[in-house]
Amino acid sequence: MVRVPLTAEEIKRGQELGAALRVARGARTMVDVALCAGVSVETLRKIETGRSPSPEFFTILRICAELGLSMDSFRRPFGDAPPESALAS
């Protein structure tokens, strides 16, 4: 299977998602959040560092639920700053 390369906009969006999740995680360890969310630590690490710019929807749903984030907090036009509510924990 050949994957279509991601656009710069898609890569940026993945990096922004990762940064917002990292901020929301706060002092909690990556291991704690990953285990409680039911995802691997490596998956969470890739998402937080932007190395997985298009993660599976249900993976993000589980991580957001564990961090107390609403999926609505990530609905925004491309290029806009993340909403305050997505970064507050």
C-alpha positions, 0 to 999 in steps of 0.5 A: 500500500502506497501512502499519499504524502501529507501536506504541510498543513496536515503536518502542522495540524498534527503538531498542534494536536500533539502540543495541545495534548501535551499541555493538557496532560500537564504533570501526568506521565505519558505512561499513566495517560496511555495506560488509562486511555488504553493506548500504547505509550509509543502511540501517545509519544508519536501523537504528542511529538507530531510524528503521527499527524493523522492518528485514528479518531478513536485513539484521540477520543480515548486520550481526550476522554482520559484528559477530560478534553472535549472533542469539540475543543479541537474543531476549528479552522486550519491555522487558527490558534488552539482554543483556550479550552483545549489547553486548560486542564 
